[in-house]
Amino acid sequence: MKPLLITDCDEVLLHMVRHFGVWLDEAHDIDFTPNGGDFATSMRRRADQALVERTQMWALLDGFFPAEMDRQTLVPHAREGLAALAEHAEIIVLTNLGDHCREHRIAQLATHGIAHRVECNQGPKGPPVAKLVAELGAPVAVFVDDLAVHHESVAKHAPQVHRLHMIAEPSLAPDVPPAPHAHARIDDWREARDWIAARFVAGLTADAANG
């Protein structure tokens, strides 16, 4: 059995907030200033500078996905990193989007040269990560995500999984501290690829010794 990499998409494989902000400006006259990843305090209506209410925030995100997904661009070195890891590991993209966006996400990633299994999720990622690890019987698994809440969930539901906190968006990364429940914080795919590969080697070595 192969090692398993479960990776998020937005701000890990593809840039999202920078393009979401441009769309808010163009289509909705909303100023978007990232605030440590908290969208609820990042959007202000240009007419009166009022914060966008939370229900409207979710509606705007639903407006971006899937209609405006083509705006998103590839995170530097993400494609090459996945390609190198895929030579020895299974890769699954676990993305928090509605199920109706799954085929759009698959097609979107394919245009950037990334063709791996995609699973959509709503809510904490710990339960689906545990399910995927069990399904594939992976001897060692790594989880990559930009949100601390998901690392906490994976730590609870699949504690054996190695957890890498990555925020590949330069406008966000400096204002977000390392996730307390992640094993490491790396924001560049060149370094991340080596860290993930090292976890795979160590896990397979330990599995062989115990087998």
Disulfide bonds with the S-S distance in Angstrom:
none
